[in-house]
Amino acid sequence: MRVRKSAVSAALAAAGTLSMLATAAPAQADSIPDSLCGGVIDSHYCLWYNSNQLGGWTATTANVANWGNYEGSGYPMHFTNGGQGTNGTGQSVKNNAASYANSDYDRTGVSYFNSNYAGASDVAPPRDKGNLVNTYNNNASFRWR
């Protein structure tokens, strides 16, 4: 009889634990919708001409020492029309970005005030988006960390 009571008590305790797990709140979804960064996910840092991820945009998977001389090409990187509005399309990315999105799952992106990763910065954790604060319209370089 004692064994049966112990078994019943253990079963009830297990059932109670399972019911608590079943009613736990679902994990919060990240703030990056699939359509952000041109629909490319998991590898890009994106910048927009306007606040709140609007207007012309650009994206990179690499470090950029100087948005005004992208990849040593001698040409500045420009905002393009990515479907979030055309304001700023054609403008240089250097010193014109207002918002960002980091669609990478593991890396933190950092936007810098000066070229060559110097000066004030805005840090974008993985799977985060927002408006630039310290480099708002004064962004010159970007690096993953």
TAURTA-V970167 format. One record per helix or strand of 2 or more residues. SS is the DSSP state (a for helix, b for strand). FROM is the first residue (numbers start at 1). TO is the last residue. Records with the same first field share a line. If there is no record, write none. Layout:
SS = FROM-TO, FROM-TO
This chain:
a = 2-22, 36-39, 67-72
b = 45-50, 54-60, 99-102, 109-114, 118-124, 128-131, 141-144
